Amino acid sequence: MVIVLKKDISSEEKAGIKRMLAARSFKLNEIRGEESTIIAAVGKLAMDIREVEVMQGVAKVIPISKPYKMASREFKPDNTIVEVPNGRGQIVRVGGRRLVSIAGPCAVESRQQMMDAAQAVSKSGAVMLRGGAYKPRTSPYSFQGLGEEGLKYLKEAGEKFGLPVVTEIVASEFIPVMKDYVDVYQVGARNMQNFELLKRLGALGKPVILKRGLSATIEEWLMSAEYLLSSGTNDVILCERGIRTYEKATRNTLDLSAIPVLREMTHLPIIVDPSHALGVRDKIPPMALAAVAAGADGIIVEVHCHPEEAKSDAAQALYPEQFDKIMRDIESLAPVIGKQVAHIMTENAQSPLTSGIRIESGRIKVERPASRPKCVFCGEKGAYAESAVEKFFCSSADAEHVHSFDEIFQSVVDGKARFGMVPIENSTAGSVYNNYDNLARFEDVSIVGAITLRIEHSLLAPKGATLETIRTVYSHPQALAQSSDFLKAHKWNQIETVSTASGAKLVAEKGSVENAAVANARNADIYDLEIISQGIENDPNNYTRFVVIEANHVGSGTRSDDIISGKANMATFMFSTKNEAGALYDALGIFKKHGLSLNRLESRPIAGKPWQYWFYGDAAISEEIEEPEKYVSDVMEKLKTVAADVRLLGVYRENK
């Protein structure tokens, strides 16, 4: 059973609960989370659980019927996110809506081989480096690995390119020599039921990739994961690598059906190894994509710069070019299935943890930073989003343009920029749905601020142009819609551009008096255009609300401490409801009960789940609340009891 403890439980009450359970021969494992502490009690339930429920300090007791207790969805309804530091102050997260790739050669053969492989796979987008220093081979005469020397090469290559290292452990006696080199232990198919090894590995508390045995059922696989979890580690990644069947055309049969089955049974992240399943390099790429499409959290593949010279599994080692193609295909597939591809920040990228930033009177101030923070926005120089950056940061951050909203989010996640300025809604044209979808897809960003900007459109054209010479107008579709009354009166052709500033830039490049742009008046100076007419928007009460996003603080899943020093007055939630009568009513009742005024409620379809919806809610936080973050955290806990899924997108200060 799982015993959820009250937040205010005393150490004496907790000790009393443990003594009582230990006396009943339960094996105990205490797990501390951000929101609550639980005790997993595993043993024969020869007692009435009400005996535990009535004890001081107990919030609730959840009996678990599955033989795999701690690995089950009953034990933990939310998906586990496994966090692996990379040595550069960054975290690789496996699980949730991220797609990770682990790549490298089957065996470590030399220092140069590992350096070449690490450089190749990191360049293509791998976030962890694999390589075997100890190789379990079917034949005793085959290459068995370089041992500790191989571990040194593997670790050196990983550190040089910012990649945590993954390597297989073949026996528990190798733990002392491996522990200083390994970031993630891999348990191979042959050792899936080596229970003594699993118990010793679990006790280390480090992440473990557990591969499915050659003939193991899904339940047997989860029972092996249970050994790891019950021994002390919380970070287990399941790896489907194919099972043995009658088929001889491939090395093994890749069981992709296991992925959706496991999703219902366990909270643990799932990756797929198509290299060992197929055994032939040309057949690996389509199965890697199929694994991602089936719902896997990532792939682990073998990549060798010279596979024809490989000492182990040469036929299944991908060329770097093949791996690069797989990664580009996954990048294209990710938005379709509502996921983001995880990346490692490059060495020259701006750290998202630059110090010296604080909030004063609701605005970000920069004091003696090591380097000015960068905030990216969509469009060209002169876009309204650039004005929002300048106004929000008081000209203390460098604004840099990108070409799409998706690129804003990816740049922030990758550490290429610390902040992103994202339009979320307009008072006349409505919501920017693409960015609501991005907030759902990119789990590694939080909203850290917001600002509302007055939008005043002007008609800009090259010098010499007049209302009579103009034939075509360029602008963002929302700007065209917001100025529709003015434009219809002149019956001009309308062509959409990525942003208002992009339209102004294009008109300047064309240089024809027959072309004009609807844009911010500041673009006239930037692109040497004339203002033909000002204030052409339909409604003078035209405002756009922008949110500032930042990558979550390393290791904590929250924003940087320097950002949250200002008192928050807004919180943004995202939740889905259960399929039952009154579910939305119950969820909204939580906000009413806690005195949070929902200023906005927006629904969007959940990718891959027809007729299911995310609800996005912006809640105003009263100035009377002393600790907004703690208050919102309590609301989150209550919301989780009535909603199917809940995410907090940010607790922040909004500038009006």
VOMAR-489568 format. One record per residue (C-alpha): residue number from 1; residue in one letter; z, y, x. Coordinates in steps of 0.2 Angstrom, whole numbers, always signed. Layout:
<lomis>
- NUM|A|Z|Y|X
...
</lomis>
This chain:
<lomis>
- 1|M|+0|+0|+0
- 2|V|-2|+18|+5
- 3|I|+13|+30|+3
- 4|V|+9|+48|+2
- 5|L|+24|+59|+8
- 6|K|+29|+76|+1
- 7|K|+25|+90|+12
- 8|D|+44|+95|+13
- 9|I|+50|+78|+17
- 10|S|+65|+78|+29
- 11|S|+65|+67|+45
- 12|E|+80|+57|+38
- 13|E|+70|+54|+21
- 14|K|+55|+48|+31
- 15|A|+66|+37|+42
- 16|G|+74|+29|+27
- 17|I|+57|+24|+19
- 18|K|+52|+16|+35
- 19|R|+68|+6|+37
- 20|M|+67|+0|+19
- 21|L|+49|-6|+22
- 22|A|+52|-13|+39
- 23|A|+66|-24|+31
- 24|R|+53|-31|+19
- 25|S|+42|-36|+34
- 26|F|+29|-23|+31
- 27|K|+19|-17|+46
- 28|L|+19|+2|+46
- 29|N|+6|+15|+53
- 30|E|+10|+34|+50
- 31|I|-5|+45|+49
- 32|R|-3|+64|+49
- 33|G|-17|+74|+42
- 34|E|-20|+93|+39
- 35|E|-15|+92|+21
- 36|S|-2|+78|+20
- 37|T|+6|+63|+29
- 38|I|+4|+45|+24
- 39|I|+12|+29|+28
- 40|A|+0|+13|+28
- 41|A|+11|-2|+24
- 42|V|+3|-18|+27
- 43|G|+11|-35|+21
- 44|K|+14|-46|+7
- 45|L|+18|-35|-8
- 46|A|+33|-45|-15
- 47|M|+41|-30|-23
- 48|D|+39|-18|-37
- 49|I|+30|-2|-30
- 50|R|+42|+8|-41
- 51|E|+56|+5|-28
- 52|V|+46|+15|-16
- 53|E|+40|+28|-29
- 54|V|+57|+33|-33
- 55|M|+63|+36|-15
- 56|Q|+66|+54|-9
- 57|G|+51|+62|-1
- 58|V|+38|+51|-9
- 59|A|+24|+60|-18
- 60|K|+14|+44|-24
- 61|V|+11|+26|-20
- 62|I|-7|+18|-20
- 63|P|-8|-1|-20
- 64|I|-23|-8|-11
- 65|S|-31|-24|-16
- 66|K|-44|-26|-3
- 67|P|-40|-38|+12
- 68|Y|-46|-24|+23
- 69|K|-33|-11|+19
- 70|M|-35|+4|+30
- 71|A|-54|+3|+31
- 72|S|-56|+3|+12
- 73|R|-60|+17|+0
- 74|E|-44|+14|-9
- 75|F|-35|+19|+7
- 76|K|-45|+34|+10
- 77|P|-57|+41|-3
- 78|D|-64|+55|+9
- 79|N|-77|+50|+23
- 80|T|-69|+49|+40
- 81|I|-76|+61|+53
- 82|V|-75|+54|+71
- 83|E|-73|+68|+83
- 84|V|-78|+66|+102
- 85|P|-75|+80|+115
- 86|N|-90|+82|+127
- 87|G|-80|+91|+141
- 88|R|-87|+108|+138
- 89|G|-75|+113|+124
- 90|Q|-87|+106|+111
- 91|I|-85|+92|+99
- 92|V|-97|+79|+93
- 93|R|-94|+74|+75
- 94|V|-100|+58|+68
- 95|G|-100|+56|+49
- 96|G|-101|+67|+34
- 97|R|-118|+76|+32
- 98|R|-122|+75|+51
- 99|L|-135|+64|+59
- 100|V|-131|+60|+77
- 101|S|-141|+51|+90
- 102|I|-134|+41|+104
- 103|A|-147|+36|+118
- 104|G|-149|+29|+135
- 105|P|-153|+13|+145
- 106|C|-147|-4|+141
- 107|A|-139|-5|+158
- 108|V|-134|+7|+172
- 109|E|-145|+2|+186
- 110|S|-143|+17|+198
- 111|R|-137|+35|+199
- 112|Q|-155|+42|+199
- 113|Q|-160|+31|+184
- 114|M|-145|+38|+174
- 115|M|-148|+56|+178
- 116|D|-166|+55|+173
- 117|A|-162|+46|+157
- 118|A|-148|+58|+153
- 119|Q|-159|+73|+156
- 120|A|-173|+66|+145
- 121|V|-162|+61|+130
- 122|S|-152|+77|+130
- 123|K|-168|+87|+130
- 124|S|-174|+78|+115
- 125|G|-158|+80|+105
- 126|A|-146|+65|+109
- 127|V|-128|+70|+108
- 128|M|-120|+55|+117
- 129|L|-126|+45|+132
- 130|R|-126|+26|+131
- 131|G|-127|+14|+146
- 132|G|-119|-3|+150
- 133|A|-109|-5|+166
- 134|Y|-103|-22|+162
- 135|K|-117|-33|+153
- 136|P|-113|-48|+143
- 137|R|-129|-59|+146
- 138|T|-134|-75|+138
- 139|S|-139|-82|+155
- 140|P|-126|-81|+169
- 141|Y|-140|-78|+182
- 142|S|-146|-62|+173
- 143|F|-141|-44|+179
- 144|Q|-123|-42|+174
- 145|G|-121|-23|+178
- 146|L|-114|-12|+192
- 147|G|-96|-12|+186
- 148|E|-85|+3|+191
- 149|E|-99|+10|+201
- 150|G|-110|+10|+185
- 151|L|-96|+19|+176
- 152|K|-96|+33|+189
- 153|Y|-115|+35|+187
- 154|L|-113|+35|+168
- 155|K|-99|+48|+168
- 156|E|-107|+59|+181
- 157|A|-124|+60|+171
- 158|G|-114|+63|+155
- 159|E|-104|+77|+162
- 160|K|-120|+86|+169
- 161|F|-129|+86|+153
- 162|G|-114|+88|+141
- 163|L|-115|+71|+133
- 164|P|-100|+60|+129
- 165|V|-103|+43|+136
- 166|V|-103|+26|+126
- 167|T|-102|+10|+135
- 168|E|-98|-8|+130
- 169|I|-81|-16|+135
- 170|V|-83|-35|+137
- 171|A|-65|-40|+140
- 172|S|-48|-32|+138
- 173|E|-44|-34|+157
- 174|F|-57|-20|+160
- 175|I|-47|-7|+150
- 176|P|-38|+0|+166
- 177|V|-53|+3|+176
- 178|M|-64|+10|+161
- 179|K|-51|+21|+153
- 180|D|-54|+36|+164
- 181|Y|-73|+35|+162
- 182|V|-76|+31|+144
- 183|D|-77|+43|+129
- 184|V|-82|+30|+116
- 185|Y|-79|+11|+118
- 186|Q|-92|+0|+111
- 187|V|-88|-18|+105
- 188|G|-103|-29|+105
- 189|A|-109|-41|+92
- 190|R|-102|-56|+103
- 191|N|-85|-48|+103
- 192|M|-83|-42|+85
- 193|Q|-70|-56|+82
- 194|N|-62|-55|+99
- 195|F|-46|-50|+90
- 196|E|-35|-48|+105
- 197|L|-48|-36|+113
- 198|L|-48|-26|+96
- 199|K|-29|-25|+96
- 200|R|-28|-18|+114
- 201|L|-43|-6|+111
- 202|G|-35|+1|+95
- 203|A|-19|+4|+104
- 204|L|-28|+16|+115
- 205|G|-32|+28|+101
- 206|K|-50|+32|+107
- 207|P|-65|+31|+97
- 208|V|-73|+14|+95
- 209|I|-91|+9|+90
- 210|L|-89|-9|+82
- 211|K|-106|-18|+81
- 212|R|-108|-31|+67
- 213|G|-108|-49|+73
- 214|L|-124|-60|+74
- 215|S|-119|-70|+58
- 216|A|-105|-59|+51
- 217|T|-103|-55|+33
- 218|I|-99|-37|+28
- 219|E|-81|-41|+24
- 220|E|-78|-50|+40
- 221|W|-85|-35|+49
- 222|L|-73|-23|+40
- 223|M|-59|-35|+44
- 224|S|-63|-33|+62
- 225|A|-62|-14|+59
- 226|E|-45|-17|+51
- 227|Y|-39|-24|+68
- 228|L|-43|-8|+77
- 229|L|-36|+4|+63
- 230|S|-20|-6|+61
- 231|S|-18|-6|+80
- 232|G|-17|+13|+81
- 233|T|-35|+21|+82
- 234|N|-41|+31|+67
- 235|D|-59|+33|+74
- 236|V|-70|+18|+71
- 237|I|-89|+19|+69
- 238|L|-97|+4|+62
- 239|C|-114|-1|+69
- 240|E|-127|-12|+60
- 241|R|-138|-20|+74
- 242|G|-146|-34|+64
- 243|I|-141|-52|+60
- 244|R|-148|-69|+64
- 245|T|-159|-76|+51
- 246|Y|-173|-89|+51
- 247|E|-186|-76|+55
- 248|K|-193|-76|+73
- 249|A|-205|-62|+72
- 250|T|-191|-50|+77
- 251|R|-176|-52|+88
- 252|N|-164|-50|+73
- 253|T|-166|-45|+55
- 254|L|-160|-27|+52
- 255|D|-149|-27|+37
- 256|L|-152|-9|+30
- 257|S|-145|-14|+13
- 258|A|-128|-15|+22
- 259|I|-128|+4|+23
- 260|P|-127|+8|+4
- 261|V|-115|-7|+1
- 262|L|-103|-1|+15
- 263|R|-103|+17|+8
- 264|E|-95|+10|-8
- 265|M|-82|-1|+2
- 266|T|-77|+10|+17
- 267|H|-74|+28|+22
- 268|L|-79|+24|+40
- 269|P|-95|+32|+47
- 270|I|-110|+20|+49
- 271|I|-124|+20|+63
- 272|V|-138|+9|+66
- 273|D|-145|+1|+82
- 274|P|-164|-3|+78
- 275|S|-167|-8|+97
- 276|H|-157|-24|+96
- 277|A|-163|-28|+79
- 278|L|-181|-27|+82
- 279|G|-182|-31|+101
- 280|V|-200|-23|+102
- 281|R|-201|-4|+106
- 282|D|-216|+0|+95
- 283|K|-207|-7|+80
- 284|I|-191|+3|+83
- 285|P|-196|+21|+77
- 286|P|-200|+17|+59
- 287|M|-184|+7|+57
- 288|A|-174|+22|+65
- 289|L|-181|+33|+51
- 290|A|-178|+20|+38
- 291|A|-160|+19|+44
- 292|V|-158|+38|+42
- 293|A|-166|+37|+25
- 294|A|-155|+23|+19
- 295|G|-140|+34|+22
- 296|A|-134|+30|+40
- 297|D|-124|+43|+50
- 298|G|-135|+41|+65
- 299|I|-144|+30|+77
- 300|I|-141|+22|+94
- 301|V|-156|+17|+104
- 302|E|-161|+11|+121
- 303|V|-171|+24|+131
- 304|H|-177|+21|+149
- 305|C|-189|+32|+159
- 306|H|-197|+17|+167
- 307|P|-194|+3|+155
- 308|E|-206|-8|+164
- 309|E|-194|-8|+179
- 310|A|-178|-11|+168
- 311|K|-166|-25|+173
- 312|S|-161|-28|+155
- 313|D|-170|-28|+138
- 314|A|-186|-20|+145
- 315|A|-196|-24|+130
- 316|Q|-185|-14|+118
- 317|A|-182|+1|+129
- 318|L|-191|+16|+122
- 319|Y|-201|+28|+133
- 320|P|-193|+46|+132
- 321|E|-209|+52|+123
- 322|Q|-206|+39|+109
- 323|F|-188|+45|+108
- 324|D|-193|+63|+107
- 325|K|-205|+59|+93
- 326|I|-191|+50|+83
- 327|M|-180|+65|+85
- 328|R|-193|+77|+79
- 329|D|-196|+65|+64
- 330|I|-178|+65|+60
- 331|E|-177|+84|+61
- 332|S|-191|+84|+47
- 333|L|-182|+71|+37
- 334|A|-165|+78|+37
- 335|P|-167|+92|+24
- 336|V|-175|+80|+12
- 337|I|-159|+70|+12
- 338|G|-147|+84|+12
- 339|K|-141|+82|+30
- 340|Q|-141|+91|+47
- 341|V|-145|+85|+64
- 342|A|-131|+87|+76
- 343|H|-135|+95|+93
- 344|I|-126|+98|+109
- 345|M|-124|+117|+114
- 346|T|-135|+120|+129
- 347|E|-126|+127|+145
- 348|N|-134|+144|+144
- 349|A|-130|+145|+125
- 350|Q|-117|+158|+120
- 351|S|-100|+150|+116
- 352|P|-94|+151|+98
- 353|L|-77|+154|+105
- 354|T|-80|+170|+114
- 355|S|-63|+179|+115
- 356|G|-58|+197|+110
- 357|I|-64|+198|+92
- 358|R|-52|+203|+78
- 359|I|-52|+210|+61
- 360|E|-46|+227|+58
- 361|S|-46|+235|+40
- 362|G|-58|+221|+35
- 363|R|-71|+224|+49
- 364|I|-74|+214|+64
- 365|K|-69|+223|+80
- 366|V|-74|+218|+98
- 367|E|-62|+222|+112
- 368|R|-67|+219|+130
- 369|P|-77|+203|+127
- 370|A|-84|+192|+141
- 371|S|-101|+195|+132
- 372|R|-106|+203|+116
- 373|P|-106|+191|+102
- 374|K|-123|+188|+94
- 375|C|-127|+187|+76
- 376|V|-143|+180|+70
- 377|F|-152|+185|+54
- 378|C|-169|+181|+45
- 379|G|-184|+192|+47
- 380|E|-190|+205|+59
- 381|K|-181|+220|+66
- 382|G|-178|+233|+52
- 383|A|-174|+219|+39
- 384|Y|-159|+223|+27
- 385|A|-150|+209|+35
- 386|E|-150|+218|+52
- 387|S|-142|+233|+43
- 388|A|-129|+221|+36
- 389|V|-125|+215|+54
- 390|E|-124|+233|+60
- 391|K|-113|+238|+46
- 392|F|-101|+223|+46
- 393|F|-99|+222|+65
- 394|C|-99|+241|+67
- 395|S|-113|+240|+80
- 396|S|-101|+229|+91
- 397|A|-112|+213|+90
- 398|D|-130|+210|+95
- 399|A|-142|+207|+81
- 400|E|-156|+194|+84
- 401|H|-169|+189|+72
- 402|V|-175|+171|+68
- 403|H|-189|+165|+56
- 404|S|-180|+156|+43
- 405|F|-163|+154|+34
- 406|D|-162|+136|+40
- 407|E|-164|+142|+58
- 408|I|-149|+154|+56
- 409|F|-137|+139|+51
- 410|Q|-144|+128|+65
- 411|S|-143|+142|+78
- 412|V|-124|+144|+74
- 413|V|-121|+126|+74
- 414|D|-130|+124|+91
- 415|G|-120|+138|+98
- 416|K|-135|+149|+102
- 417|A|-127|+162|+92
- 418|R|-109|+165|+87
- 419|F|-112|+172|+69
- 420|G|-126|+171|+56
- 421|M|-129|+185|+43
- 422|V|-135|+176|+27
- 423|P|-140|+183|+10
- 424|I|-132|+174|-4
- 425|E|-136|+184|-20
- 426|N|-144|+199|-26
- 427|S|-138|+209|-41
- 428|T|-155|+210|-49
- 429|A|-165|+194|-43
- 430|G|-150|+182|-43
- 431|S|-145|+169|-30
- 432|V|-153|+164|-14
- 433|Y|-153|+145|-18
- 434|N|-159|+139|-1
- 435|N|-143|+146|+7
- 436|Y|-132|+138|-6
- 437|D|-141|+121|-1
- 438|N|-138|+126|+17
- 439|L|-119|+128|+14
- 440|A|-119|+111|+7
- 441|R|-129|+103|+21
- 442|F|-121|+111|+36
- 443|E|-103|+105|+36
- 444|D|-100|+113|+53
- 445|V|-100|+131|+47
- 446|S|-88|+141|+38
- 447|I|-89|+158|+29
- 448|V|-79|+170|+39
- 449|G|-84|+187|+31
- 450|A|-94|+195|+18
- 451|I|-102|+212|+14
- 452|T|-112|+220|+0
- 453|L|-127|+231|+4
- 454|R|-136|+244|-7
- 455|I|-154|+239|-7
- 456|E|-166|+254|-8
- 457|H|-184|+250|-7
- 458|S|-198|+261|+0
- 459|L|-217|+260|+0
- 460|L|-223|+261|+18
- 461|A|-240|+262|+25
- 462|P|-250|+268|+40
- 463|K|-253|+286|+43
- 464|G|-266|+293|+32
- 465|A|-263|+281|+18
- 466|T|-260|+287|+0
- 467|L|-257|+279|-17
- 468|E|-275|+280|-20
- 469|T|-281|+271|-4
- 470|I|-269|+256|-5
- 471|R|-276|+240|-12
- 472|T|-263|+226|-5
- 473|V|-244|+226|-4
- 474|Y|-234|+215|+8
- 475|S|-216|+210|+6
- 476|H|-203|+197|+3
- 477|P|-205|+189|-15
- 478|Q|-188|+196|-20
- 479|A|-192|+214|-15
- 480|L|-208|+213|-24
- 481|A|-199|+207|-40
- 482|Q|-186|+220|-38
- 483|S|-200|+234|-37
- 484|S|-211|+226|-50
- 485|D|-212|+241|-62
- 486|F|-218|+252|-49
- 487|L|-231|+240|-42
- 488|K|-237|+235|-59
- 489|A|-241|+253|-63
- 490|H|-253|+253|-48
- 491|K|-261|+235|-50
- 492|W|-261|+231|-32
- 493|N|-263|+214|-24
- 494|Q|-246|+207|-19
- 495|I|-244|+195|-4
- 496|E|-227|+187|+0
- 497|T|-220|+188|+18
- 498|V|-204|+180|+26
- 499|S|-194|+196|+25
- 500|T|-197|+214|+20
- 501|A|-197|+219|+39
- 502|S|-210|+205|+42
- 503|G|-221|+214|+29
- 504|A|-219|+231|+37
- 505|K|-223|+224|+54
- 506|L|-239|+215|+47
- 507|V|-245|+231|+39
- 508|A|-242|+241|+55
- 509|E|-252|+228|+65
- 510|K|-267|+228|+53
- 511|G|-267|+247|+53
- 512|S|-277|+249|+38
- 513|V|-274|+263|+25
- 514|E|-278|+249|+11
- 515|N|-262|+240|+16
- 516|A|-243|+245|+12
- 517|A|-226|+236|+13
- 518|V|-211|+237|+2
- 519|A|-196|+238|+14
- 520|N|-181|+247|+20
- 521|A|-186|+265|+25
- 522|R|-179|+263|+42
- 523|N|-195|+252|+46
- 524|A|-205|+268|+45
- 525|D|-198|+273|+62
- 526|I|-198|+256|+69
- 527|Y|-216|+252|+66
- 528|D|-223|+270|+66
- 529|L|-227|+270|+47
- 530|E|-226|+284|+34
- 531|I|-215|+283|+19
- 532|I|-226|+285|+4
- 533|S|-213|+283|-9
- 534|Q|-194|+280|-9
- 535|G|-182|+272|-21
- 536|I|-196|+262|-30
- 537|E|-184|+248|-35
- 538|N|-183|+244|-54
- 539|D|-164|+246|-54
- 540|P|-154|+259|-43
- 541|N|-139|+247|-45
- 542|N|-148|+235|-33
- 543|Y|-136|+226|-21
- 544|T|-137|+211|-10
- 545|R|-121|+201|-5
- 546|F|-122|+194|+13
- 547|V|-110|+181|+20
- 548|V|-106|+179|+38
- 549|I|-105|+161|+45
- 550|E|-98|+154|+60
- 551|A|-97|+137|+68
- 552|N|-80|+128|+64
- 553|H|-67|+130|+77
- 554|V|-68|+116|+90
- 555|G|-58|+101|+85
- 556|S|-49|+109|+70
- 557|G|-62|+111|+57
- 558|T|-57|+129|+54
- 559|R|-62|+146|+60
- 560|S|-58|+154|+77
- 561|D|-40|+161|+77
- 562|D|-47|+178|+82
- 563|I|-57|+179|+66
- 564|I|-43|+175|+53
- 565|S|-31|+188|+60
- 566|G|-37|+200|+46
- 567|K|-29|+196|+29
- 568|A|-42|+187|+18
- 569|N|-46|+192|+0
- 570|M|-59|+179|-5
- 571|A|-61|+161|-4
- 572|T|-77|+150|-8
- 573|F|-76|+133|-14
- 574|M|-89|+119|-17
- 575|F|-84|+105|-29
- 576|S|-92|+91|-40
- 577|T|-85|+85|-56
- 578|K|-81|+67|-62
- 579|N|-92|+59|-75
- 580|E|-80|+61|-89
- 581|A|-77|+73|-104
- 582|G|-68|+89|-99
- 583|A|-71|+87|-80
- 584|L|-77|+104|-77
- 585|Y|-64|+112|-89
- 586|D|-50|+103|-79
- 587|A|-57|+109|-62
- 588|L|-58|+127|-68
- 589|G|-40|+126|-75
- 590|I|-34|+124|-57
- 591|F|-40|+141|-53
- 592|K|-33|+149|-69
- 593|K|-16|+140|-65
- 594|H|-15|+147|-48
- 595|G|-21|+165|-53
- 596|L|-37|+164|-43
- 597|S|-51|+174|-52
- 598|L|-68|+166|-51
- 599|N|-80|+180|-48
- 600|R|-94|+168|-47
- 601|L|-98|+151|-52
- 602|E|-115|+143|-47
- 603|S|-122|+125|-49
- 604|R|-135|+116|-39
- 605|P|-141|+99|-39
- 606|I|-134|+87|-26
- 607|A|-148|+80|-15
- 608|G|-151|+62|-18
- 609|K|-140|+61|-33
- 610|P|-150|+65|-49
- 611|W|-141|+74|-63
- 612|Q|-126|+77|-52
- 613|Y|-121|+95|-47
- 614|W|-112|+105|-34
- 615|F|-102|+120|-41
- 616|Y|-100|+135|-30
- 617|G|-85|+146|-34
- 618|D|-80|+163|-26
- 619|A|-62|+166|-30
- 620|A|-53|+183|-27
- 621|I|-36|+182|-18
- 622|S|-23|+194|-24
- 623|E|-17|+206|-10
- 624|E|+1|+201|-16
- 625|I|-2|+183|-9
- 626|E|+7|+184|+8
- 627|E|-2|+168|+16
- 628|P|-20|+167|+8
- 629|E|-25|+152|+19
- 630|K|-9|+142|+14
- 631|Y|-11|+147|-4
- 632|V|-29|+141|-5
- 633|S|-25|+125|+4
- 634|D|-13|+121|-10
- 635|V|-26|+125|-23
- 636|M|-38|+113|-13
- 637|E|-25|+99|-15
- 638|K|-23|+101|-34
- 639|L|-42|+103|-36
- 640|K|-45|+86|-27
- 641|T|-34|+77|-40
- 642|V|-47|+82|-54
- 643|A|-64|+84|-45
- 644|A|-75|+70|-38
- 645|D|-78|+79|-21
- 646|V|-71|+96|-14
- 647|R|-75|+107|+1
- 648|L|-68|+123|+6
- 649|L|-83|+134|+13
- 650|G|-72|+148|+19
- 651|V|-56|+159|+17
- 652|Y|-61|+177|+23
- 653|R|-61|+195|+20
- 654|E|-75|+203|+10
- 655|N|-80|+221|+14
- 656|K|-85|+230|-2
</lomis>
